[in-house]
Amino acid sequence: MVTIQLRQLDIPPGQRLLLHDIGWAEFEAILDELGNHRGTRIAYNNGLLEIMAPLPEHESDKEVIGDLLKAFLEELDIEFLTLGSTTFKNSDMLKGIEPDQCFYLQNEAAVRGKKRLDLTVDPPPDLALEVDITSRTHPETYAALGVPELWRRSGNQIQIYQLQGGAYAAVEDSPSFPGWTLHMEIPTYVNQSQIEGRNKAMRAFRAWVRRQLAAESST
């Protein structure tokens, strides 16, 4: 048997490495060896471990989408907690995932101030975001972990999925933000950020949110 160290592996951006028959203890050891400060993402499902290196465009999109959603929550004065690509895992289910971005909304108070989360006892994020440039999204893992809402950015569109009966179903409106059509609006401002810059796009988006709030309050 040939044994190699993880530091010997070089995964090019946009590529992934699949490791089979990885036990939970091995998975935990690999996470420790990889460390927290790395550019790769992992997904673990019952012995199959994927290590993926995202492309620069992937990282750019997820940052802008995440920032726009944060701005939206601030404008509506909704308390939230973002945990980025935190490793969420459940040893009972033999599953683990690192989203591109995630939000605690309804369950924000339940995890507020916690330094470590254990999904065998703590609630999962209320919303997870995946930018699917390299076909990496693992809906079955998110569903098993009980994440109620999954956003998938593919091409120039955002598709929203709601957990229903243990599986995701595509929906036309975000269950967390009904009536806001964010999946249609946010891509417009992502595109604007790529042409005119992030700050101008953020200001324009905040202005749009405020106009909607003003229109709502006047009716």
FIKOLZA-1660 file (N, C-alpha, C; in steps of 0.1 Angstrom, whole numbers, plus 5000, padded with zeros to 4 digits):
% residues 219
   i   px   py   pz ch aa at
   1 5008 4988 5000  A  M  N
   1 5000 5000 5000  A  M CA
   1 5009 5012 5000  A  M  C
   2 5006 5022 4991  A  V  N
   2 5013 5034 4991  A  V CA
   2 5006 5045 4999  A  V  C
   3 5013 5051 5008  A  T  N
   3 5008 5062 5016  A  T CA
   3 5013 5075 5012  A  T  C
   4 5005 5085 5011  A  I  N
   4 5009 5099 5007  A  I CA
   4 5003 5108 5018  A  I  C
   5 5010 5120 5019  A  Q  N
   5 5005 5130 5028  A  Q CA
   5 4996 5140 5020  A  Q  C
   6 4986 5145 5027  A  L  N
   6 4977 5155 5021  A  L CA
   6 4985 5167 5015  A  L  C
   7 4996 5171 5022  A  R  N
   7 5003 5182 5017  A  R CA
   7 5010 5179 5003  A  R  C
   8 5011 5166 4999  A  Q  N
   8 5016 5163 4986  A  Q CA
   8 5006 5165 4975  A  Q  C
   9 4994 5167 4979  A  L  N
   9 4983 5168 4968  A  L CA
   9 4982 5182 4964  A  L  C
  10 4981 5184 4951  A  D  N
  10 4979 5198 4945  A  D CA
  10 4967 5197 4936  A  D  C
  11 4956 5203 4941  A  I  N
  11 4943 5202 4933  A  I CA
  11 4941 5216 4926  A  I  C
  12 4942 5215 4913  A  P  N
  12 4940 5228 4905  A  P CA
  12 4926 5234 4907  A  P  C
  13 4925 5247 4906  A  P  N
  13 4912 5254 4907  A  P CA
  13 4902 5248 4897  A  P  C
  14 4890 5246 4902  A  G  N
  14 4880 5240 4894  A  G CA
  14 4880 5225 4894  A  G  C
  15 4889 5219 4900  A  Q  N
  15 4890 5204 4900  A  Q CA
  15 4887 5198 4914  A  Q  C
  16 4884 5185 4914  A  R  N
  16 4881 5179 4927  A  R CA
  16 4888 5166 4928  A  R  C
  17 4890 5162 4940  A  L  N
  17 4896 5149 4944  A  L CA
  17 4886 5141 4952  A  L  C
  18 4884 5128 4947  A  L  N
  18 4875 5119 4954  A  L CA
  18 4882 5109 4962  A  L  C
  19 4880 5107 4974  A  L  N
  19 4886 5096 4982  A  L CA
  19 4875 5087 4987  A  L  C
  20 4877 5074 4985  A  H  N
  20 4866 5064 4988  A  H CA
  20 4870 5057 5001  A  H  C
  21 4860 5051 5007  A  D  N
  21 4861 5043 5019  A  D CA
  21 4868 5050 5030  A  D  C
  22 4865 5063 5033  A  I  N
  22 4870 5071 5043  A  I CA
  22 4861 5070 5056  A  I  C
  23 4866 5064 5066  A  G  N
  23 4858 5063 5079  A  G CA
  23 4857 5077 5086  A  G  C
  24 4848 5077 5095  A  W  N
  24 4846 5090 5102  A  W CA
  24 4858 5095 5109  A  W  C
  25 4865 5086 5116  A  A  N
  25 4877 5090 5123  A  A CA
  25 4888 5095 5113  A  A  C
  26 4889 5089 5101  A  E  N
  26 4898 5094 5091  A  E CA
  26 4894 5107 5086  A  E  C
  27 4881 5109 5084  A  F  N
  27 4875 5122 5079  A  F CA
  27 4879 5133 5089  A  F  C
  28 4877 5130 5102  A  E  N
  28 4881 5140 5112  A  E CA
  28 4896 5143 5112  A  E  C
  29 4904 5133 5110  A  A  N
  29 4918 5135 5109  A  A CA
  29 4922 5143 5097  A  A  C
  30 4916 5140 5086  A  I  N
  30 4919 5148 5073  A  I CA
  30 4915 5163 5075  A  I  C
  31 4903 5165 5082  A  L  N
  31 4900 5179 5084  A  L CA
  31 4910 5186 5093  A  L  C
  32 4915 5179 5103  A  D  N
  32 4925 5185 5112  A  D CA
  32 4938 5188 5104  A  D  C
  33 4942 5179 5095  A  E  N
  33 4954 5181 5087  A  E CA
  33 4953 5192 5077  A  E  C
  34 4941 5193 5071  A  L  N
  34 4938 5203 5061  A  L CA
  34 4938 5217 5068  A  L  C
  35 4933 5218 5080  A  G  N
  35 4933 5230 5088  A  G CA
  35 4921 5239 5083  A  G  C
  36 4920 5250 5091  A  N  N
  36 4909 5259 5088  A  N CA
  36 4912 5269 5077  A  N  C
  37 4925 5273 5076  A  H  N
  37 4929 5283 5066  A  H CA
  37 4933 5277 5053  A  H  C
  38 4924 5274 5044  A  R  N
  38 4927 5267 5032  A  R CA
  38 4917 5272 5021  A  R  C
  39 4921 5269 5009  A  G  N
  39 4912 5273 4998  A  G CA
  39 4903 5263 4993  A  G  C
  40 4904 5251 4998  A  T  N
  40 4896 5240 4993  A  T CA
  40 4883 5239 5001  A  T  C
  41 4873 5232 4995  A  R  N
  41 4860 5228 5002  A  R CA
  41 4859 5213 5002  A  R  C
  42 4852 5208 5012  A  I  N
  42 4850 5194 5014  A  I CA
  42 4835 5191 5014  A  I  C
  43 4832 5178 5010  A  A  N
  43 4819 5172 5012  A  A CA
  43 4821 5158 5016  A  A  C
  44 4814 5153 5025  A  Y  N
  44 4816 5139 5030  A  Y CA
  44 4802 5132 5031  A  Y  C
  45 4801 5121 5025  A  N  N
  45 4788 5114 5025  A  N CA
  45 4791 5099 5026  A  N  C
  46 4789 5094 5038  A  N  N
  46 4790 5079 5041  A  N CA
  46 4802 5073 5035  A  N  C
  47 4814 5078 5038  A  G  N
  47 4826 5072 5033  A  G CA
  47 4832 5078 5021  A  G  C
  48 4825 5086 5013  A  L  N
  48 4830 5093 5001  A  L CA
  48 4834 5107 5005  A  L  C
  49 4846 5110 5003  A  L  N
  49 4851 5124 5006  A  L CA
  49 4855 5131 4994  A  L  C
  50 4850 5143 4992  A  E  N
  50 4853 5151 4980  A  E CA
  50 4861 5163 4985  A  E  C
  51 4872 5166 4979  A  I  N
  51 4880 5178 4982  A  I CA
  51 4880 5186 4969  A  I  C
  52 4875 5199 4969  A  M  N
  52 4874 5206 4957  A  M CA
  52 4881 5220 4959  A  M  C
  53 4888 5224 4948  A  A  N
  53 4894 5238 4948  A  A CA
  53 4886 5247 4939  A  A  C
  54 4879 5257 4945  A  P  N
  54 4870 5266 4937  A  P CA
  54 4878 5275 4927  A  P  C
  55 4871 5279 4917  A  L  N
  55 4877 5289 4907  A  L CA
  55 4875 5303 4913  A  L  C
  56 4884 5312 4908  A  P  N
  56 4882 5326 4913  A  P CA
  56 4868 5332 4910  A  P  C
  57 4862 5329 4899  A  E  N
  57 4849 5334 4896  A  E CA
  57 4839 5329 4906  A  E  C
  58 4841 5316 4910  A  H  N
  58 4832 5310 4920  A  H CA
  58 4833 5318 4933  A  H  C
  59 4845 5321 4938  A  E  N
  59 4846 5329 4950  A  E CA
  59 4841 5343 4949  A  E  C
  60 4843 5349 4937  A  S  N
  60 4838 5363 4935  A  S CA
  60 4823 5363 4936  A  S  C
  61 4816 5354 4929  A  D  N
  61 4802 5354 4929  A  D CA
  61 4796 5351 4943  A  D  C
  62 4802 5342 4950  A  K  N
  62 4796 5339 4963  A  K CA
  62 4798 5350 4973  A  K  C
  63 4809 5358 4972  A  E  N
  63 4811 5369 4981  A  E CA
  63 4801 5380 4978  A  E  C
  64 4799 5383 4965  A  V  N
  64 4789 5394 4962  A  V CA
  64 4775 5390 4966  A  V  C
  65 4771 5378 4962  A  I  N
  65 4757 5373 4966  A  I CA
  65 4756 5374 4981  A  I  C
  66 4765 5369 4988  A  G  N
  66 4765 5369 5003  A  G CA
  66 4764 5383 5008  A  G  C
  67 4771 5392 5003  A  D  N
  67 4771 5406 5007  A  D CA
  67 4758 5413 5004  A  D  C
  68 4752 5410 4993  A  L  N
  68 4739 5415 4989  A  L CA
  68 4728 5410 4999  A  L  C
  69 4729 5397 5002  A  L  N
  69 4719 5392 5011  A  L CA
  69 4721 5398 5025  A  L  C
  70 4733 5400 5029  A  K  N
  70 4735 5406 5042  A  K CA
  70 4730 5421 5042  A  K  C
  71 4732 5428 5031  A  A  N
  71 4726 5441 5031  A  A CA
  71 4711 5441 5031  A  A  C
  72 4705 5431 5025  A  F  N
  72 4690 5430 5026  A  F CA
  72 4686 5428 5040  A  F  C
  73 4692 5419 5047  A  L  N
  73 4688 5416 5061  A  L CA
  73 4690 5428 5070  A  L  C
  74 4701 5436 5067  A  E  N
  74 4703 5448 5075  A  E CA
  74 4692 5458 5073  A  E  C
  75 4688 5460 5060  A  E  N
  75 4678 5469 5057  A  E CA
  75 4665 5466 5063  A  E  C
  76 4662 5453 5064  A  L  N
  76 4650 5448 5071  A  L CA
  76 4651 5446 5086  A  L  C
  77 4663 5449 5091  A  D  N
  77 4666 5448 5105  A  D CA
  77 4663 5434 5110  A  D  C
  78 4667 5424 5103  A  I  N
  78 4666 5410 5106  A  I CA
  78 4679 5405 5112  A  I  C
  79 4679 5400 5125  A  E  N
  79 4691 5395 5130  A  E CA
  79 4695 5382 5123  A  E  C
  80 4708 5381 5120  A  F  N
  80 4713 5369 5113  A  F CA
  80 4728 5366 5117  A  F  C
  81 4732 5354 5114  A  L  N
  81 4746 5350 5116  A  L CA
  81 4750 5343 5104  A  L  C
  82 4761 5348 5098  A  T  N
  82 4767 5341 5087  A  T CA
  82 4780 5333 5092  A  T  C
  83 4781 5321 5087  A  L  N
  83 4793 5313 5091  A  L CA
  83 4801 5309 5079  A  L  C
  84 4799 5315 5067  A  G  N
  84 4807 5312 5056  A  G CA
  84 4808 5297 5052  A  G  C
  85 4820 5292 5051  A  S  N
  85 4822 5278 5047  A  S CA
  85 4826 5270 5059  A  S  C
  86 4819 5272 5070  A  T  N
  86 4821 5264 5082  A  T CA
  86 4818 5249 5078  A  T  C
  87 4825 5240 5084  A  T  N
  87 4823 5226 5082  A  T CA
  87 4811 5222 5091  A  T  C
  88 4800 5218 5085  A  F  N
  88 4789 5213 5092  A  F CA
  88 4789 5198 5091  A  F  C
  89 4788 5191 5102  A  K  N
  89 4789 5176 5101  A  K CA
  89 4780 5170 5112  A  K  C
  90 4776 5157 5109  A  N  N
  90 4768 5150 5118  A  N CA
  90 4774 5135 5118  A  N  C
  91 4780 5132 5129  A  S  N
  91 4786 5119 5130  A  S CA
  91 4776 5107 5129  A  S  C
  92 4764 5110 5134  A  D  N
  92 4753 5099 5134  A  D CA
  92 4749 5096 5120  A  D  C
  93 4749 5106 5111  A  M  N
  93 4745 5105 5097  A  M CA
  93 4757 5102 5088  A  M  C
  94 4769 5103 5093  A  L  N
  94 4781 5102 5085  A  L CA
  94 4781 5111 5073  A  L  C
  95 4778 5124 5076  A  K  N
  95 4777 5134 5065  A  K CA
  95 4784 5147 5070  A  K  C
  96 4790 5154 5061  A  G  N
  96 4796 5167 5063  A  G CA
  96 4796 5175 5051  A  G  C
  97 4796 5188 5052  A  I  N
  97 4795 5197 5041  A  I CA
  97 4801 5211 5045  A  I  C
  98 4807 5218 5035  A  E  N
  98 4811 5232 5037  A  E CA
  98 4804 5240 5026  A  E  C
  99 4794 5248 5030  A  P  N
  99 4787 5256 5020  A  P CA
  99 4796 5267 5015  A  P  C
 100 4792 5274 5004  A  D  N
 100 4799 5286 5000  A  D CA
 100 4796 5297 5010  A  D  C
 101 4784 5298 5014  A  Q  N
 101 4779 5307 5024  A  Q CA
 101 4767 5302 5031  A  Q  C
 102 4765 5305 5043  A  C  N
 102 4753 5301 5050  A  C CA
 102 4748 5311 5060  A  C  C
 103 4735 5311 5063  A  F  N
 103 4729 5320 5072  A  F CA
 103 4720 5314 5082  A  F  C
 104 4722 5318 5094  A  Y  N
 104 4712 5315 5105  A  Y CA
 104 4703 5326 5106  A  Y  C
 105 4690 5324 5104  A  L  N
 105 4680 5334 5105  A  L CA
 105 4670 5331 5116  A  L  C
 106 4660 5322 5114  A  Q  N
 106 4651 5318 5124  A  Q CA
 106 4658 5312 5136  A  Q  C
 107 4669 5305 5134  A  N  N
 107 4676 5299 5145  A  N CA
 107 4688 5306 5149  A  N  C
 108 4689 5319 5146  A  E  N
 108 4701 5327 5149  A  E CA
 108 4703 5328 5165  A  E  C
 109 4692 5330 5172  A  A  N
 109 4693 5331 5187  A  A CA
 109 4698 5318 5193  A  A  C
 110 4695 5306 5186  A  A  N
 110 4698 5293 5192  A  A CA
 110 4713 5291 5191  A  A  C
 111 4720 5297 5182  A  V  N
 111 4734 5295 5181  A  V CA
 111 4743 5307 5184  A  V  C
 112 4736 5318 5187  A  R  N
 112 4743 5331 5190  A  R CA
 112 4754 5329 5201  A  R  C
 113 4766 5333 5198  A  G  N
 113 4777 5332 5208  A  G CA
 113 4784 5319 5209  A  G  C
 114 4779 5309 5202  A  K  N
 114 4785 5295 5202  A  K CA
 114 4798 5295 5194  A  K  C
 115 4809 5290 5199  A  K  N
 115 4821 5289 5192  A  K CA
 115 4822 5276 5184  A  K  C
 116 4815 5266 5188  A  R  N
 116 4815 5253 5180  A  R CA
 116 4801 5248 5179  A  R  C
 117 4798 5242 5167  A  L  N
 117 4785 5237 5165  A  L CA
 117 4785 5222 5162  A  L  C
 118 4776 5215 5168  A  D  N
 118 4775 5200 5166  A  D CA
 118 4761 5198 5161  A  D  C
 119 4759 5194 5148  A  L  N
 119 4746 5192 5143  A  L CA
 119 4738 5180 5148  A  L  C
 120 4745 5172 5157  A  T  N
 120 4737 5162 5164  A  T CA
 120 4729 5168 5175  A  T  C
 121 4732 5181 5179  A  V  N
 121 4724 5187 5189  A  V CA
 121 4720 5201 5185  A  V  C
 122 4728 5208 5177  A  D  N
 122 4725 5222 5173  A  D CA
 122 4717 5222 5160  A  D  C
 123 4709 5232 5157  A  P  N
 123 4702 5233 5144  A  P CA
 123 4711 5236 5133  A  P  C
 124 4708 5232 5121  A  P  N
 124 4716 5235 5109  A  P CA
 124 4713 5250 5105  A  P  C
 125 4721 5255 5096  A  P  N
 125 4718 5268 5090  A  P CA
 125 4704 5268 5084  A  P  C
 126 4697 5280 5085  A  D  N
 126 4684 5281 5079  A  D CA
 126 4685 5282 5063  A  D  C
 127 4696 5287 5058  A  L  N
 127 4698 5289 5044  A  L CA
 127 4712 5287 5040  A  L  C
 128 4714 5279 5030  A  A  N
 128 4728 5277 5025  A  A CA
 128 4728 5281 5010  A  A  C
 129 4740 5287 5007  A  L  N
 129 4742 5291 4993  A  L CA
 129 4753 5283 4986  A  L  C
 130 4751 5279 4974  A  E  N
 130 4761 5272 4966  A  E CA
 130 4762 5279 4953  A  E  C
 131 4774 5283 4949  A  V  N
 131 4777 5288 4935  A  V CA
 131 4782 5276 4927  A  V  C
 132 4773 5271 4918  A  D  N
 132 4776 5258 4912  A  D CA
 132 4782 5260 4898  A  D  C
 133 4795 5264 4898  A  I  N
 133 4803 5265 4886  A  I CA
 133 4809 5252 4882  A  I  C
 134 4812 5244 4892  A  T  N
 134 4819 5231 4890  A  T CA
 134 4810 5219 4893  A  T  C
 135 4797 5221 4893  A  S  N
 135 4787 5210 4896  A  S CA
 135 4790 5203 4909  A  S  C
 136 4792 5212 4919  A  R  N
 136 4796 5206 4932  A  R CA
 136 4785 5205 4942  A  R  C
 137 4773 5211 4940  A  T  N
 137 4763 5211 4950  A  T CA
 137 4759 5197 4953  A  T  C
 138 4757 5195 4967  A  H  N
 138 4753 5182 4972  A  H CA
 138 4740 5183 4979  A  H  C
 139 4729 5184 4972  A  P  N
 139 4716 5186 4978  A  P CA
 139 4712 5175 4988  A  P  C
 140 4716 5163 4985  A  E  N
 140 4712 5152 4994  A  E CA
 140 4718 5153 5007  A  E  C
 141 4731 5158 5008  A  T  N
 141 4737 5160 5021  A  T CA
 141 4731 5172 5028  A  T  C
 142 4728 5183 5022  A  Y  N
 142 4721 5194 5028  A  Y CA
 142 4707 5189 5034  A  Y  C
 143 4700 5181 5026  A  A  N
 143 4687 5176 5030  A  A CA
 143 4688 5167 5042  A  A  C
 144 4698 5158 5042  A  A  N
 144 4700 5149 5053  A  A CA
 144 4703 5157 5066  A  A  C
 145 4710 5168 5065  A  L  N
 145 4714 5176 5076  A  L CA
 145 4703 5185 5081  A  L  C
 146 4692 5186 5072  A  G  N
 146 4680 5194 5076  A  G CA
 146 4681 5208 5073  A  G  C
 147 4689 5213 5064  A  V  N
 147 4689 5227 5060  A  V CA
 147 4676 5230 5053  A  V  C
 148 4668 5240 5058  A  P  N
 148 4654 5242 5052  A  P CA
 148 4654 5248 5038  A  P  C
 149 4665 5256 5035  A  E  N
 149 4664 5263 5023  A  E CA
 149 4678 5263 5016  A  E  C
 150 4679 5260 5003  A  L  N
 150 4691 5260 4996  A  L CA
 150 4690 5269 4984  A  L  C
 151 4700 5278 4982  A  W  N
 151 4701 5286 4970  A  W CA
 151 4712 5281 4962  A  W  C
 152 4710 5279 4949  A  R  N
 152 4720 5274 4939  A  R CA
 152 4721 5284 4928  A  R  C
 153 4733 5290 4927  A  R  N
 153 4736 5299 4916  A  R CA
 153 4743 5291 4905  A  R  C
 154 4736 5291 4894  A  S  N
 154 4741 5284 4882  A  S CA
 154 4740 5293 4870  A  S  C
 155 4751 5296 4863  A  G  N
 155 4751 5305 4852  A  G CA
 155 4747 5319 4858  A  G  C
 156 4737 5325 4852  A  N  N
 156 4733 5339 4856  A  N CA
 156 4720 5338 4865  A  N  C
 157 4717 5327 4870  A  Q  N
 157 4704 5325 4877  A  Q CA
 157 4706 5320 4891  A  Q  C
 158 4697 5323 4899  A  I  N
 158 4696 5317 4913  A  I CA
 158 4683 5309 4914  A  I  C
 159 4685 5296 4917  A  Q  N
 159 4673 5287 4919  A  Q CA
 159 4672 5285 4934  A  Q  C
 160 4660 5286 4939  A  I  N
 160 4657 5284 4953  A  I CA
 160 4650 5270 4955  A  I  C
 161 4655 5263 4965  A  Y  N
 161 4649 5250 4968  A  Y CA
 161 4645 5250 4983  A  Y  C
 162 4634 5244 4985  A  Q  N
 162 4628 5243 4999  A  Q CA
 162 4628 5228 5003  A  Q  C
 163 4632 5225 5015  A  L  N
 163 4632 5211 5020  A  L CA
 163 4617 5207 5023  A  L  C
 164 4613 5197 5016  A  Q  N
 164 4599 5192 5017  A  Q CA
 164 4599 5177 5018  A  Q  C
 165 4595 5172 5029  A  G  N
 165 4594 5157 5030  A  G CA
 165 4608 5150 5029  A  G  C
 166 4619 5157 5033  A  G  N
 166 4632 5151 5033  A  G CA
 166 4639 5153 5020  A  G  C
 167 4634 5160 5010  A  A  N
 167 4640 5163 4998  A  A CA
 167 4637 5177 4993  A  A  C
 168 4646 5182 4984  A  Y  N
 168 4644 5196 4980  A  Y CA
 168 4635 5197 4968  A  Y  C
 169 4626 5207 4968  A  A  N
 169 4617 5210 4957  A  A CA
 169 4620 5224 4953  A  A  C
 170 4621 5227 4940  A  A  N
 170 4623 5240 4935  A  A CA
 170 4610 5248 4937  A  A  C
 171 4612 5261 4942  A  V  N
 171 4601 5270 4945  A  V CA
 171 4604 5283 4939  A  V  C
 172 4593 5290 4937  A  E  N
 172 4594 5303 4930  A  E CA
 172 4597 5315 4939  A  E  C
 173 4596 5313 4952  A  D  N
 173 4598 5323 4961  A  D CA
 173 4606 5318 4974  A  D  C
 174 4614 5326 4980  A  S  N
 174 4621 5322 4991  A  S CA
 174 4612 5320 5003  A  S  C
 175 4612 5309 5010  A  P  N
 175 4603 5307 5022  A  P CA
 175 4607 5317 5033  A  P  C
 176 4620 5321 5033  A  S  N
 176 4625 5330 5044  A  S CA
 176 4621 5344 5041  A  S  C
 177 4619 5348 5028  A  F  N
 177 4617 5362 5024  A  F CA
 177 4605 5362 5014  A  F  C
 178 4594 5358 5017  A  P  N
 178 4583 5357 5007  A  P CA
 178 4579 5370 5001  A  P  C
 179 4577 5370 4988  A  G  N
 179 4573 5383 4981  A  G CA
 179 4584 5391 4977  A  G  C
 180 4597 5388 4979  A  W  N
 180 4608 5397 4976  A  W CA
 180 4614 5393 4962  A  W  C
 181 4612 5382 4957  A  T  N
 181 4618 5378 4944  A  T CA
 181 4633 5380 4943  A  T  C
 182 4640 5378 4954  A  L  N
 182 4654 5380 4955  A  L CA
 182 4662 5372 4945  A  L  C
 183 4657 5360 4941  A  H  N
 183 4664 5352 4932  A  H CA
 183 4664 5358 4918  A  H  C
 184 4655 5368 4915  A  M  N
 184 4655 5375 4903  A  M CA
 184 4662 5388 4904  A  M  C
 185 4662 5394 4915  A  E  N
 185 4669 5407 4916  A  E CA
 185 4684 5406 4919  A  E  C
 186 4688 5397 4927  A  I  N
 186 4702 5397 4931  A  I CA
 186 4711 5395 4919  A  I  C
 187 4708 5386 4909  A  P  N
 187 4717 5384 4898  A  P CA
 187 4719 5397 4890  A  P  C
 188 4709 5406 4890  A  T  N
 188 4711 5419 4883  A  T CA
 188 4722 5427 4890  A  T  C
 189 4722 5427 4903  A  Y  N
 189 4732 5435 4910  A  Y CA
 189 4746 5428 4910  A  Y  C
 190 4746 5415 4909  A  V  N
 190 4759 5408 4907  A  V CA
 190 4765 5412 4894  A  V  C
 191 4757 5412 4884  A  N  N
 191 4762 5417 4871  A  N CA
 191 4767 5431 4871  A  N  C
 192 4759 5440 4878  A  Q  N
 192 4763 5454 4879  A  Q CA
 192 4777 5455 4886  A  Q  C
 193 4779 5447 4896  A  S  N
 193 4792 5448 4904  A  S CA
 193 4803 5444 4895  A  S  C
 194 4801 5435 4885  A  Q  N
 194 4812 5431 4876  A  Q CA
 194 4815 5442 4866  A  Q  C
 195 4806 5451 4864  A  I  N
 195 4808 5462 4854  A  I CA
 195 4811 5475 4860  A  I  C
 196 4804 5478 4871  A  E  N
 196 4806 5492 4877  A  E CA
 196 4813 5491 4891  A  E  C
 197 4815 5479 4896  A  G  N
 197 4821 5478 4909  A  G CA
 197 4812 5474 4920  A  G  C
 198 4817 5468 4930  A  R  N
 198 4809 5463 4941  A  R CA
 198 4802 5474 4948  A  R  C
 199 4808 5485 4952  A  N  N
 199 4802 5495 4961  A  N CA
 199 4790 5501 4954  A  N  C
 200 4791 5504 4941  A  K  N
 200 4780 5510 4934  A  K CA
 200 4768 5501 4933  A  K  C
 201 4771 5488 4931  A  A  N
 201 4761 5478 4930  A  A CA
 201 4754 5476 4944  A  A  C
 202 4762 5477 4955  A  M  N
 202 4756 5476 4968  A  M CA
 202 4747 5488 4971  A  M  C
 203 4751 5499 4967  A  R  N
 203 4743 5511 4970  A  R CA
 203 4730 5510 4962  A  R  C
 204 4731 5506 4950  A  A  N
 204 4719 5505 4941  A  A CA
 204 4709 5494 4947  A  A  C
 205 4715 5484 4952  A  F  N
 205 4706 5473 4957  A  F CA
 205 4699 5478 4970  A  F  C
 206 4707 5485 4979  A  R  N
 206 4700 5490 4991  A  R CA
 206 4689 5500 4987  A  R  C
 207 4692 5508 4977  A  A  N
 207 4681 5518 4973  A  A CA
 207 4669 5510 4968  A  A  C
 208 4671 5499 4961  A  W  N
 208 4659 5491 4956  A  W CA
 208 4651 5486 4968  A  W  C
 209 4658 5480 4978  A  V  N
 209 4652 5475 4989  A  V CA
 209 4644 5486 4996  A  V  C
 210 4650 5497 4998  A  R  N
 210 4643 5508 5005  A  R CA
 210 4630 5513 4997  A  R  C
 211 4631 5513 4984  A  R  N
 211 4619 5517 4976  A  R CA
 211 4608 5506 4978  A  R  C
 212 4612 5494 4979  A  Q  N
 212 4601 5484 4981  A  Q CA
 212 4595 5485 4995  A  Q  C
 213 4603 5488 5005  A  L  N
 213 4598 5490 5018  A  L CA
 213 4589 5502 5019  A  L  C
 214 4593 5513 5012  A  A  N
 214 4585 5525 5012  A  A CA
 214 4572 5523 5005  A  A  C
 215 4572 5515 4994  A  A  N
 215 4560 5512 4987  A  A CA
 215 4550 5504 4995  A  A  C
 216 4556 5494 5003  A  E  N
 216 4548 5485 5011  A  E CA
 216 4542 5493 5022  A  E  C
 217 4549 5502 5028  A  S  N
 217 4544 5510 5040  A  S CA
 217 4533 5520 5036  A  S  C
 218 4533 5524 5023  A  S  N
 218 4523 5533 5018  A  S CA
 218 4510 5527 5014  A  S  C
 219 4510 5514 5013  A  T  N
 219 4497 5507 5009  A  T CA
 219 4489 5503 5021  A  T  C
% end
